[in-house]
Amino acid sequence: MTPISRAPLVSDLAWPNAPSGSGTEARDLGPVPEWDLSDLYKGIDDPAVAADLERGAAEAKRIKERYQGKLAGLASNGAALAEAIAAYEQLSDLMGKLGSFAGLLYAANQADPARAKFYGDISEKLTRISTDLIFVELELNQIEEPALEGAMSDANLARFKPWLEDLRKEKPYQLDERLEQLFTEKGQTGRGAFNRLFSETMTGLRFNVEGEPQPLALEATLNLLSDPAAPRRHAAADALAKVFKDNIRLFTLITNTLAKDKEISDRWRGFKDVADSRHLANRVEAPVVDALVSSVREAYPRLSHRYYAMKARWLGMDRLSHWDRNAPLPDKPEQIFTWAEAEGIVLAAYGAFAPDMASVAKQFFDKRWIDAPLREGKTQGAFSAATVPSVHPYVLMNYQGKPRDVMTLAHELGHGVHQMLARDQGPLLAPTPLTLAETASVFGEMLTFRALLAETRSPREKKAMIAGKVEDMLNTVVRQIAFYQFERKVHEARRKGELTSDELNAFWLEVQGESLGPAIDLKPGYEVFWTYIPHFINSPFYVYAYAFGDCLVNSLYGLYQEAHPGFVTKYFDLLKAGGSKHHSELLAPFGLDATDPAFWSKGLKVIEGMIDELEAMDRANA
């Protein structure tokens, strides 16, 4: 409901499969790139920043003076209406450029007070500018449907038709201009402030892990949960639990405050279900999401329950403690890939699918659009920031040379390629709903995985690779649907009153127990692990988009393997469309329908088939 999209900072906030932590020395990896943000601005003190802020403020006032109270009257003149929307779109690009630059600087080092102040100042100034433009979308939605249809005979206006149709869907939930202005301005001291408090708190936390010479940051501590040595995994889990418990009152307050903030907004706007606003933003219908969720939950016994029972046998355990869930297999090869090797692997996999895809991805390496080293104060996880169509995306990750890091690189470059291909749609139509935003990333990851698997000759290594992929897919599908269920419980309960830490802990254990199954023993301490998930704070109900994307890609990849006619061309068309088409339109050329439960079952069967393959390997070696 914001008046102008300022280009979301990240596409992934923190990708669920993104590796964490440190432990691999930089000298083992070769040169690891740091990004060059000069295509946005030269630095904090770049005079262009102040000039663009001044230009943006002036243009917002010009648009307000020229068009406020008059947009509905322009419906009789399609060319004039198109001119007004084009000015609004151009200003969106300028504001997105400023917001992206501030956000990327801050993400690269959240511990730097100068960057934090710059980020806060830019956000406040952009909010002030955007309040002058709240009237635009409200007045466009007041144009009568027949008048708008008649104006569409103008070719320049017709280009914006998909955006206007999407805007129409928000009409029932829009408030009057003064209330929208209040919601926008108060966002800086409300939701925005608590998001920042969470991020800066997480960045500053340190964990005393038994056996480690010094306290570790969150990334490094989470990384130890994948350590080959069980005592180190246990020690890391204990350290995480202690610090999360020490800060539980703060995380409970943040969660309660943001859930209440959302409830107030939902109530004023008229959203009934706690996730309705996310579904609207994703341009996906609630029954489609419900079908996905029910399909995944019904499949828990065939997927996660079965796999973790098998993994417990591999590790010689009756049950896995929660700190053993991501333990490597006993004979897993610990290969380290230099940055140059990772680049070659991903580009080769992309190129084998389509040379044009590799050409787009190569720009990220050649032009320094990637920030990969571990660094003090750097945000956790990985993301690709679309920035704005007039510039290009940037990728952030924490590269350590592990196979999962190569998958992360492939994943984020998929986002980057998608964002590059959609740029021609312009600032209003290029942004892709979250449900489709994961398509290219998961597909790129699958291409890379299949390419590596095809080169693997050792049965031991092949088993380890398939098991690793299964675990990543379980994290992307099963774990994210469990996250969604947790959020539903939290937001539904918060509508009845403030929640205690114990209630939040109980919700967490309930959904995790259901999703992980009896082979995982959720030991004391795990009940507070909900506290560090950034999606709950930064983007409520984001998480089901991962499961949507993974199941969608599994279905698409199956068609690719079957040599579906014109697959590559259709796939590129899907990416180039950005947010200009509904998911049903984009999937129709492939013969796929997300409203059909069989669609989700087909995607889940890919995971089930890989678990079948692992069981067959076990029987062959018995």
N, C-alpha and C positions, 0 to 999 in steps of 0.2 A: 504494500500500500504506500510505498514511498513515492514521492512525486517524480523523481528522476533516479534511474538506476545508476549508481556510481561505480559499476563494475565490481562484482564481488571479489574480495581479495584472493580467495582461494577457491579451487574447485573441490578440494579434498579435505580441507581443514586438518585432518590427520588421517591419512589413508589407513584403513583397518589392518592391512597387511604390511604396512611400512615398517621396516626394521628399526630398532631403537639402539641408542647407546653408542658407546665407544669400545675400544679394545683392539682395533686394527690400526697399527701405526701407519701414518701417511706415507712413509718411505716405501712401504710394501705395495702401495697402490699406484705409484707414479704420480705425475701431476694431476691434481683434482681441481676442476674449474670453479672459480668464483664469478658470479654474474657481473655484468656491466650494465648498470641501470641508466646510462647516459642517453639511451634512446627515449627515456622519459624526461629526466632532468639530470643536470650535471652533479647536483648535490643539494644539501639542505639550503645552502646560501646562494643557489643559482638564482639570479635576478628574474629568470623566466617564471619561477614559482610565484613570486609576488605579482608579476605582470599578469599571469594567467588567472590568479585569484581575482585581481581587479577587473580583468576582462570578463570573467565569468559572472561576477556580481553585476556589472554594468549590463551585460546581455540579458541576465535574468530580469532586471528591472525594465529593460526595453521590451522584452516579451510581455511582461505583465501590463505595462502601459499600453502596448499596442493591441493586445488580444483579450485581456480580462473582461468578462461580460459580453464578449462578441463572438466567441467560437461557435456557438450554436447558430448564430446568424450567418456564418460562413458556409453552412452546409449547401447553400444555393450556388456556391462557387467552389467547385472542387479544387481548382488550381490554387486559390487563396488559402483554402484549408490545408492543402498539401504543403504550402510554403510555411505555414505556422508550425506544422508538425516537424518539418525539416529543420527549422530553427531550434526547436526543442530537442531534436535528436542530436544536432551538432553540439549544443551546450552539454548534453549528456556525455558525449565523448570527451569534452574538455574536463568536466568534473571527474569523470572516471579516470582520466590520466593523472590528475592530482591525487585522488584518493588511492590509486594503485601504487604510485610512487611512495607515498607516506607509509602505506601498509607493508610494502615489500621491504623498505628500510627497517621498519620496526620488527618484522618477522625475522630478519637476518640477525638482529641483536636486540632482544627485548630488555636486556639488562642495561642498555645504554640510556641514561637519563635524557640526553639530548634528542635521541631518536624517539623516545617515548613522548616527550613534550611536543616534538614536531608532529607526530602522528595525532596526538590529541588536539593540537591547534588546528591542523588541517581539517580534521573531522568536524570540529565545531564550525569552522568557516564554511565548509561545504553544506552543513546543515542549515546555516543561516541563508545561504544562497538558495537552497532548494525550497525553502518556505515561500519564496516569491513565486514558485511555479506549481504549487499545490493545485491551483485552480485548473490547470491545463487538463489533466486526466478527468477531473470531476466534470468540467464543462463538456468535454468530448462525449462523456457518457450521457449527457442530457440531450444530445442530438437525437431526434426521432429516427427510428429505423428506416422508414421509407426515404426520408431526406438524405440519410447517409448513403443508402444504396444508390440513389440517384447521382450523388456526388462522385461515386466510384468510377464514373465514366471517364474521369480525368486520370490519365496513366500515372502521373506522379503520385496521386493519392492512392491509387490501386495498389501501389507497392507496399503501403502500410496496412493493407486490409487484414492480414493475419494478426498484426499487433493490435489493431482496433477491435478485432473479434475477441482476442484474449482479454483486452481491457473491459469489454462488455461483461465478461464473466465475473469481474470484480465489482460491478455496479451494485449488486444487492448488499455488499459489505462495506461500501464507502460511506463516510460520514460527511457532514458539512465542512466547508473549507476551514473554519476557525478551529474545529475539533481536530481536523487532520494536521493543521499547523501545530497545535499543542502536542499531539502525539509525536510529531516529528522532532520538535525541539526538546521535549522531555526525554526522548530516547537517549540523548547524550548523557544525561545524569541518571537515567534508569537502566535499561537493558545494556546499553553500550558501556556504561561505567562498570557494571557487574561482570560483563564479559572480559573487560580489561583487567579487573581485579583478579579474576580466575587465572587468566593467562600469565600475568606477572607473578602471581603466587606460585603457580606451577613451575615457572622458569627459575624461581629463587629457591625452591625446595632442594635440600640435600639429604642423602640417605647414607647412614653409617652401616655398611654391609660388612658383616664379620669376615675377616680375612683380607679385606681391601685396605690398601695403605692410606687412603684418604676418602672423605665423603664423596659420593657420586651424585650427579644430576639424575633427573628422572629417566632420560633416554638411556643412560648407561646402566641404570639399575634394572629397567625393564629388559634390557638386552641380556642380562644374566639369567633370565627365566628360560633362555634357550641355550644355556651353557651345557656342555656334555657332562659336567660333574654335578651329581644330585645335591651334594652339600652346598654348592654355590647357588644353585637354584633356590634351595630352601632358605638360605641366608638372605638372598635378595627379596624373596616373598615376605620374610619376617621384617626386613627393613622397610619395605613398602608399606606393610600393614601398620607398623609403628608410627611412621610419619603421617600417613593418612588419618590414623586415629587421633594423633596429636592435633590435627587440623580439622577434625570432623565437624566441630561447631561452625567453623567458617564455611566449609563446603555445604553443610546443611542449610545455613542462612542463605548462601548464594542460590542454592537450588529452590528453596522456598520462595525467595524473592522473585526469581525469574519465572517460576511456575505461576505465581500470583499475578505478575505483570502480564503474562500471556493470557491468563483467565480474564483479567480486566479488559484487555484488548479484544479478545474473542467475544466477550459479552456485549461490549459496546457495538461491535461490528455485526453481531448476529450469527456467529459461527456456533453450531450446536455441538459437534463432536470435537474433542481436544486436538485431533489431527486434521480437521477440515481445512484450516488455513494453509497447511503444508500441501495438502492434496491440490488445492487451488493453485498455489504457486508452482507446483509440479505439472499442472495441467493434466492430472490423472484423476480418474473417478474413484471414489471410495470403494465401490465393489471390486474394482480391479486390484486395489491394494489388499482388500480383505481376502480375495481369492489367492493372492500370493502368500499372505501370512498363513492362511489355513493350510495351504499346500505344503509349505515348509514345515510347519509344526507337525502335520500328519506324517511327514517323512523323517522326523527326528530319529525314531528307532532304526530306520534303514540307513541313516547317514551317520550322524555324530555318535549315537549310542554304540552302533556296531563298530565304527572305526576306533573309538577310544578303548573299547574292550580288546580289540586286536592289538592296539599299541601297548596296552598294559601287558599283554602276553609277550610282546617283543622285548619289553624292558624287564621281564621277569617279575612282574608285580601282579597281585590280585586286583588292586585298584590303583589308579594314578592319583596322587595328591594334586591339588590344583596347581602347584608350582611345577609339576611334571608334564602338564598338558602340551607345552611347546618344546619339550625336551627333544633333542635330536635322536635319531635312531642309533642303536649301539654301534653299527658299522657304517654310519653315514660318513662319506668322504668330506673332509673339511677343506674344500678347494677355495682359494682366494683369487678373485679376478681383479686385475689392475683396471684402472679407469679406461684405459685405451682398449683393453679386451672387452669390457662391458659395452663400450660404444660400438665396437665391431660386431659383437653378437646381436645387439638390438637392431642395428641398421641392416645387417644381413637378413634377419628374420623379416623385417619390414619390407626390404627390397624383394625378397622371394615372393611375397604376396603381391606387391605392386611397387615398381620402381619409383613412382611419383610419391608414394608414402614415405619411402626412405629419403627422397630428396627434400621433402618438407622437414622431416625430423633432423636431418643433418645440419640444417641451419642453426638449430639449438646449440650444437657443439661448436660450429665454426664461428658463430657470432656472439658467443658467451651469454647465452640466455639461460644458463643453468648455474645454480649455486649448490655445490655438492659437499664441501668439507664439513666435518664436525667443528663446531665453534662455540665457545662460551656464550651463553645468552641466546643462542639460536633456537627458534621454535622447534618443537618436536615433530616427528613424522615427515610427511612429504606432501607437496601440492603442486598444481599448475595454476598460476594466476592468469586469467584471460587478459587482464588489463583492458585495453580498448581496441576497437578495430583499426584505428589510425596508427597503432604501434604494433605490438605483437605480444604473445604470452611469455611468461617467465616460469621456470621450474625450480623449485627448492626441494632438496632432499638431504639426508645425512648418510653419505656413502661410506661403507666399510668394506666393500669387496666381497661380501658373501653372495651366494646364489640368489637369496631373497632380495638383495640390493639390486641385482641385475633385473629381477622381475619388477621391482619398484621403479627403476629407470624406464623400463618398457611401458609400465602403467602410466606414469606421468607424461611420457612423450606421446602416448596415445591421446591424452587430454590435449596436449599442445598441438598435435596435428589437427584434431577436431576443431579446436579454437581457431587455428590458422585458416582452415578450409571454410569455416562459417563466417569469416570476417566480412566478406562481400555483402552479407545481409544487412550490415550496418549496426549501430549501437542498440537500436530498439529490437531488432529481430535476430541478431547473432546469438545472444545468450540462450543456452539450452536448458530446459527443465532438468532437475537433478536426476530424474528417472532415466533420461536419455544421455545425460552428461557422462555416465559411466560406460557407455557403449564402447567407444573407441579405446578407452584405457584398458578395460578388461579384455577386449579383443586383441590389442597389442601385446598384452601380457600372455595371452594364450598362444599367439603366434610365436613368441620368444620361447615359451616353455616347450612347445612342440618341436621347434627347431633344435633346442638343446637335447631333447629326448631322442630325436632321430639320430643324433651324433653319438649317443651313449651305447656302448657295446657291452659293458659289464652288467650282468644281472643285478649285482648288489647295488651299483650306482643307479640303475634304472628303477629299482624298487624304492630307493631313497628319494629319487626325484618325483616319482608318482605320489609317494606318501607326503612329501612336502607340498605338492600341488593340492592334494586332497585337503591338507590342513589349511592351506590358504583359502580354498573354496569354502570350507566349513566356517572359517573366520568371516568370509565375505557374505555368506548366505545365512547359516544357522546362527552365528553369533550376532549378526546385525538384526535379525528378526527378534532374537531374544532382547536385544537392546531396545527395539521398538516396543516390545511388550512391557519392558521395565518403564519406559517413558509413559506409556499409556496408564499404567498403574499409578505412577507419581502424579501426573497431571489430573487424572480423575479423582484421586484422593485429595489432592490439594484444593480442589473446588469445595471440599467439605470443611477444610480447616488446615492449619499449619501442621506440617509433618515433623515428627521427631527423627533423630538419627537412627534409632532402632527400627522405626517403621520403614525408612528408606533401605536400611540393611536387609530387612526381611523381604522386601520386594525383590531386591537384587538376588538373594539366595534362592528365592522361589523360581524366578525365570531362568537362572543359571542351572539350577538343578534339573528343571524340565528339559532344557535344551542340550545339556552336556551328557546327561544320563547317569546310570548307576556306576559306570566304570570310573567316574571322576569323584574323588573324595574332597569335598569343599571344606577344608580344614579351618579352624578358628583363625581369623585375620582376613579371610577372603571376603567377608561380608562388607568391607569398606572399599573394595576395589571399584565400585561405581564412581568414586569421587574424582578419578583422573580422566574420565572420558570427555574430551572437549566438545564432541557433537551435542551432548546433552545441554551444554551451556551456550554454545555459539549458534547452533542451528537446530532447534527442536524438531524431532521426527525426520531429520535428514537420513537416518541410518537405513531405512528400508530401501532407499535408492540403490545401495550397494547390492542388495539381494536381487532387486529388479534388474539391474544391469548385468549381474552375473548370469542369471537364468536366461535373460534375453540373448546374451552373447553365446551361451552354450547352444541355444537354438540356432542362432546365426552361423556359428562355426560348424555345426552339423550340416547345414545347407552348403557351406563352402566345401566341406569334405566330400559332399555328394555331387559336387560340380553343378550346383544350381545355375541355371542359365543367366548369364550377364551379372553374376554375383558382384564382381569387383566394381563395375559401373554403378550398380544399385547401391552398394555400400558407400561409395564416394558421394553419391547423391544424398544419401541419408545424412552424412556428416556435413555436407555443404549447406543443407537446409537450416542448420542451427535450430533456432526456436520458431521458425516460420511455419512449421506444420505440427499437427497433433500426432501423438504416437501411433494412432490407428492408421493415419495416412502414410507414415514412414515405414510401417511394417507390412502394409498391404502388398507392395511389390514382391515381397518374399513369401507371401501366403501365410503370414503369421498374424495371430489375433490374441492380444493380451487379455481379452475378456473371457477367453476359453480356458477353463482349468487345465486342459490337456497341454496348453502352451507352457504352463509352469511345470507340469509333470515332465515334459520333454527335457526342460533344462535341468531339473533335479536328477533325472535318470543318467545324465552325463556324470555327475558326481558318484551316483550309485554304481555305475559301471566301472569307474576307476577303483572303487572299494572292492568290487567283485574281482577285478584284476589282481589286486593285492592279495586277496584270499586265495586265488588260484596259484599265485607264486608260493604262498605258504604251503599249500597242499603238495605242490610239485617238489618242494624241498623237505617235506616231512619224511 
